Amino acid sequence: MNLKVKIKTILDGEKPVKAFASVVIDDAIAIHDIAVIETEKGRHISMPRSQWKNKDGEERHKDICHPISSSARKELEEAILQAYDERNSENN
């Protein structure tokens, strides 16, 4: 996969969400609002998702899009985290 990553927003504060990224895959598909998340368990990405409340008032979430294979997810996550690290080091 040819990935072009742009870190759109870096957030300040103590919340787990540290940034949002956009990715263009093979100059054909764009995915926006991928979250970079950092917790005591480590760093990972969260794909864009929709959320709603069901009839019982419980909040529900569903990914809008996501990688199908673990190798595609790993490649996507590594590219986004690398771009985040580069952008974050420029800001510090």
MISE-867794 format. One record per residue (C-alpha): x, z, y; residue in three letters; residue number from 1. Coordinates in steps of 0.2 Angstrom, whole numbers, plus 5000, padded with zeros to 4 digits. Last residue first. Layout:
<node><xx>X</xx><zz>Z</zz><yy>Y</yy><vexpa>Ala</vexpa><kolfi>NUM</kolfi></node>
...
***
This chain:
<node><xx>5042</xx><zz>5104</zz><yy>5102</yy><vexpa>Asn</vexpa><kolfi>92</kolfi></node>
<node><xx>5031</xx><zz>5089</zz><yy>5105</yy><vexpa>Asn</vexpa><kolfi>91</kolfi></node>
<node><xx>5043</xx><zz>5077</zz><yy>5097</yy><vexpa>Glu</vexpa><kolfi>90</kolfi></node>
<node><xx>5044</xx><zz>5088</zz><yy>5082</yy><vexpa>Ser</vexpa><kolfi>89</kolfi></node>
<node><xx>5025</xx><zz>5088</zz><yy>5080</yy><vexpa>Asn</vexpa><kolfi>88</kolfi></node>
<node><xx>5025</xx><zz>5069</zz><yy>5081</yy><vexpa>Arg</vexpa><kolfi>87</kolfi></node>
<node><xx>5038</xx><zz>5067</zz><yy>5067</yy><vexpa>Glu</vexpa><kolfi>86</kolfi></node>
<node><xx>5030</xx><zz>5081</zz><yy>5056</yy><vexpa>Asp</vexpa><kolfi>85</kolfi></node>
<node><xx>5013</xx><zz>5073</zz><yy>5058</yy><vexpa>Tyr</vexpa><kolfi>84</kolfi></node>
<node><xx>5020</xx><zz>5056</zz><yy>5054</yy><vexpa>Ala</vexpa><kolfi>83</kolfi></node>
<node><xx>5028</xx><zz>5063</zz><yy>5038</yy><vexpa>Gln</vexpa><kolfi>82</kolfi></node>
<node><xx>5012</xx><zz>5073</zz><yy>5034</yy><vexpa>Leu</vexpa><kolfi>81</kolfi></node>
<node><xx>5001</xx><zz>5057</zz><yy>5035</yy><vexpa>Ile</vexpa><kolfi>80</kolfi></node>
<node><xx>5013</xx><zz>5046</zz><yy>5025</yy><vexpa>Ala</vexpa><kolfi>79</kolfi></node>
<node><xx>5015</xx><zz>5060</zz><yy>5011</yy><vexpa>Glu</vexpa><kolfi>78</kolfi></node>
<node><xx>4996</xx><zz>5062</zz><yy>5010</yy><vexpa>Glu</vexpa><kolfi>77</kolfi></node>
<node><xx>4992</xx><zz>5043</zz><yy>5009</yy><vexpa>Leu</vexpa><kolfi>76</kolfi></node>
<node><xx>5005</xx><zz>5041</zz><yy>4995</yy><vexpa>Glu</vexpa><kolfi>75</kolfi></node>
<node><xx>4999</xx><zz>5056</zz><yy>4986</yy><vexpa>Lys</vexpa><kolfi>74</kolfi></node>
<node><xx>4981</xx><zz>5051</zz><yy>4987</yy><vexpa>Arg</vexpa><kolfi>73</kolfi></node>
<node><xx>4986</xx><zz>5033</zz><yy>4981</yy><vexpa>Ala</vexpa><kolfi>72</kolfi></node>
<node><xx>4995</xx><zz>5041</zz><yy>4966</yy><vexpa>Ser</vexpa><kolfi>71</kolfi></node>
<node><xx>4981</xx><zz>5053</zz><yy>4962</yy><vexpa>Ser</vexpa><kolfi>70</kolfi></node>
<node><xx>4969</xx><zz>5038</zz><yy>4960</yy><vexpa>Ser</vexpa><kolfi>69</kolfi></node>
<node><xx>4953</xx><zz>5035</zz><yy>4969</yy><vexpa>Ile</vexpa><kolfi>68</kolfi></node>
<node><xx>4958</xx><zz>5038</zz><yy>4987</yy><vexpa>Pro</vexpa><kolfi>67</kolfi></node>
<node><xx>4943</xx><zz>5045</zz><yy>4998</yy><vexpa>His</vexpa><kolfi>66</kolfi></node>
<node><xx>4929</xx><zz>5039</zz><yy>5009</yy><vexpa>Cys</vexpa><kolfi>65</kolfi></node>
<node><xx>4914</xx><zz>5048</zz><yy>5017</yy><vexpa>Ile</vexpa><kolfi>64</kolfi></node>
<node><xx>4918</xx><zz>5064</zz><yy>5009</yy><vexpa>Asp</vexpa><kolfi>63</kolfi></node>
<node><xx>4903</xx><zz>5075</zz><yy>5006</yy><vexpa>Lys</vexpa><kolfi>62</kolfi></node>
<node><xx>4899</xx><zz>5092</zz><yy>5014</yy><vexpa>His</vexpa><kolfi>61</kolfi></node>
<node><xx>4884</xx><zz>5104</zz><yy>5012</yy><vexpa>Arg</vexpa><kolfi>60</kolfi></node>
<node><xx>4879</xx><zz>5118</zz><yy>5023</yy><vexpa>Glu</vexpa><kolfi>59</kolfi></node>
<node><xx>4865</xx><zz>5129</zz><yy>5015</yy><vexpa>Glu</vexpa><kolfi>58</kolfi></node>
<node><xx>4849</xx><zz>5129</zz><yy>5024</yy><vexpa>Gly</vexpa><kolfi>57</kolfi></node>
<node><xx>4838</xx><zz>5129</zz><yy>5008</yy><vexpa>Asp</vexpa><kolfi>56</kolfi></node>
<node><xx>4832</xx><zz>5112</zz><yy>5012</yy><vexpa>Lys</vexpa><kolfi>55</kolfi></node>
<node><xx>4850</xx><zz>5106</zz><yy>5013</yy><vexpa>Asn</vexpa><kolfi>54</kolfi></node>
<node><xx>4861</xx><zz>5107</zz><yy>5028</yy><vexpa>Lys</vexpa><kolfi>53</kolfi></node>
<node><xx>4872</xx><zz>5093</zz><yy>5033</yy><vexpa>Trp</vexpa><kolfi>52</kolfi></node>
<node><xx>4890</xx><zz>5088</zz><yy>5033</yy><vexpa>Gln</vexpa><kolfi>51</kolfi></node>
<node><xx>4898</xx><zz>5071</zz><yy>5033</yy><vexpa>Ser</vexpa><kolfi>50</kolfi></node>
<node><xx>4916</xx><zz>5070</zz><yy>5028</yy><vexpa>Arg</vexpa><kolfi>49</kolfi></node>
<node><xx>4933</xx><zz>5062</zz><yy>5034</yy><vexpa>Pro</vexpa><kolfi>48</kolfi></node>
<node><xx>4947</xx><zz>5065</zz><yy>5021</yy><vexpa>Met</vexpa><kolfi>47</kolfi></node>
<node><xx>4956</xx><zz>5082</zz><yy>5021</yy><vexpa>Ser</vexpa><kolfi>46</kolfi></node>
<node><xx>4975</xx><zz>5082</zz><yy>5021</yy><vexpa>Ile</vexpa><kolfi>45</kolfi></node>
<node><xx>4986</xx><zz>5095</zz><yy>5013</yy><vexpa>His</vexpa><kolfi>44</kolfi></node>
<node><xx>4998</xx><zz>5108</zz><yy>5018</yy><vexpa>Arg</vexpa><kolfi>43</kolfi></node>
<node><xx>5003</xx><zz>5124</zz><yy>5009</yy><vexpa>Gly</vexpa><kolfi>42</kolfi></node>
<node><xx>4994</xx><zz>5139</zz><yy>5001</yy><vexpa>Lys</vexpa><kolfi>41</kolfi></node>
<node><xx>4996</xx><zz>5150</zz><yy>5017</yy><vexpa>Glu</vexpa><kolfi>40</kolfi></node>
<node><xx>4986</xx><zz>5137</zz><yy>5026</yy><vexpa>Thr</vexpa><kolfi>39</kolfi></node>
<node><xx>4990</xx><zz>5120</zz><yy>5035</yy><vexpa>Glu</vexpa><kolfi>38</kolfi></node>
<node><xx>4977</xx><zz>5106</zz><yy>5036</yy><vexpa>Ile</vexpa><kolfi>37</kolfi></node>
<node><xx>4980</xx><zz>5089</zz><yy>5043</yy><vexpa>Val</vexpa><kolfi>36</kolfi></node>
<node><xx>4963</xx><zz>5081</zz><yy>5045</yy><vexpa>Ala</vexpa><kolfi>35</kolfi></node>
<node><xx>4958</xx><zz>5062</zz><yy>5043</yy><vexpa>Ile</vexpa><kolfi>34</kolfi></node>
<node><xx>4948</xx><zz>5057</zz><yy>5057</yy><vexpa>Asp</vexpa><kolfi>33</kolfi></node>
<node><xx>4949</xx><zz>5038</zz><yy>5056</yy><vexpa>His</vexpa><kolfi>32</kolfi></node>
<node><xx>4951</xx><zz>5027</zz><yy>5041</yy><vexpa>Ile</vexpa><kolfi>31</kolfi></node>
<node><xx>4955</xx><zz>5008</zz><yy>5045</yy><vexpa>Ala</vexpa><kolfi>30</kolfi></node>
<node><xx>4954</xx><zz>4994</zz><yy>5032</yy><vexpa>Ile</vexpa><kolfi>29</kolfi></node>
<node><xx>4963</xx><zz>4977</zz><yy>5032</yy><vexpa>Ala</vexpa><kolfi>28</kolfi></node>
<node><xx>4980</xx><zz>4978</zz><yy>5039</yy><vexpa>Asp</vexpa><kolfi>27</kolfi></node>
<node><xx>4986</xx><zz>4984</zz><yy>5022</yy><vexpa>Asp</vexpa><kolfi>26</kolfi></node>
<node><xx>4978</xx><zz>5001</zz><yy>5025</yy><vexpa>Ile</vexpa><kolfi>25</kolfi></node>
<node><xx>4976</xx><zz>5007</zz><yy>5043</yy><vexpa>Val</vexpa><kolfi>24</kolfi></node>
<node><xx>4977</xx><zz>5026</zz><yy>5045</yy><vexpa>Val</vexpa><kolfi>23</kolfi></node>
<node><xx>4970</xx><zz>5037</zz><yy>5058</yy><vexpa>Ser</vexpa><kolfi>22</kolfi></node>
<node><xx>4975</xx><zz>5055</zz><yy>5060</yy><vexpa>Ala</vexpa><kolfi>21</kolfi></node>
<node><xx>4969</xx><zz>5072</zz><yy>5066</yy><vexpa>Phe</vexpa><kolfi>20</kolfi></node>
<node><xx>4979</xx><zz>5088</zz><yy>5068</yy><vexpa>Ala</vexpa><kolfi>19</kolfi></node>
<node><xx>4982</xx><zz>5106</zz><yy>5064</yy><vexpa>Lys</vexpa><kolfi>18</kolfi></node>
<node><xx>4966</xx><zz>5111</zz><yy>5055</yy><vexpa>Val</vexpa><kolfi>17</kolfi></node>
<node><xx>4970</xx><zz>5129</zz><yy>5048</yy><vexpa>Pro</vexpa><kolfi>16</kolfi></node>
<node><xx>4965</xx><zz>5138</zz><yy>5064</yy><vexpa>Lys</vexpa><kolfi>15</kolfi></node>
<node><xx>4978</xx><zz>5148</zz><yy>5073</yy><vexpa>Glu</vexpa><kolfi>14</kolfi></node>
<node><xx>4980</xx><zz>5139</zz><yy>5089</yy><vexpa>Gly</vexpa><kolfi>13</kolfi></node>
<node><xx>4985</xx><zz>5122</zz><yy>5096</yy><vexpa>Asp</vexpa><kolfi>12</kolfi></node>
<node><xx>4978</xx><zz>5105</zz><yy>5090</yy><vexpa>Leu</vexpa><kolfi>11</kolfi></node>
<node><xx>4987</xx><zz>5089</zz><yy>5088</yy><vexpa>Ile</vexpa><kolfi>10</kolfi></node>
<node><xx>4976</xx><zz>5074</zz><yy>5091</yy><vexpa>Thr</vexpa><kolfi>9</kolfi></node>
<node><xx>4978</xx><zz>5055</zz><yy>5086</yy><vexpa>Lys</vexpa><kolfi>8</kolfi></node>
<node><xx>4992</xx><zz>5055</zz><yy>5074</yy><vexpa>Ile</vexpa><kolfi>7</kolfi></node>
<node><xx>4994</xx><zz>5037</zz><yy>5070</yy><vexpa>Lys</vexpa><kolfi>6</kolfi></node>
<node><xx>4998</xx><zz>5031</zz><yy>5052</yy><vexpa>Val</vexpa><kolfi>5</kolfi></node>
<node><xx>5001</xx><zz>5013</zz><yy>5047</yy><vexpa>Lys</vexpa><kolfi>4</kolfi></node>
<node><xx>5001</xx><zz>5011</zz><yy>5028</yy><vexpa>Leu</vexpa><kolfi>3</kolfi></node>
<node><xx>5006</xx><zz>4996</zz><yy>5018</yy><vexpa>Asn</vexpa><kolfi>2</kolfi></node>
<node><xx>5000</xx><zz>5000</zz><yy>5000</yy><vexpa>Met</vexpa><kolfi>1</kolfi></node>
***
